[in-house]
């Protein structure tokens, strides 16, 4: 019924990751869902699916702390161009299987590059994120997240 959620549980279990699942009212806004989870806004792994501007087939899932804003120029440079832009909701759904706001900080499509702002995992021992659905979150040990995903770590937050 929730294929992305089920895939996450399977992936985390197969790696022996330390995590917990929280069921809650549907929420996609970083600050509001942090309050519901009982976590800090900065612990939230905000996931934004972007494309290199003018090159719609160059995708990146940008992950940054929930209390930061994405710098589209920094992300664009990381992708080898000048600027990135958010993809349309339909594209996000087609590539991730999730609606915007529910996308977890994991990539299951080889066309998407995972780029994580290192401040997310440096600041907190655990990260929190919507787990493929707006009514369920996961709280995961930061080092388990990095070991499983092996992302590119690049400063992509606005100064």
Secondary structure, 3 states (H helix, E strand, C coil): CCHHHHHHHHHHHHCCCCEEEEECCCCCCHHHHHHHHCCCHHHEEEEEEEEECCEEEEEEEEEEECCCCECHHHHHHHCCCCCEEECCHHHHHHHHCCCCCCCCCCCCCCCEEEEECCHHHHHCCEEEEECCCCCEEEEEEHHHHHHHHCCEECCCECC
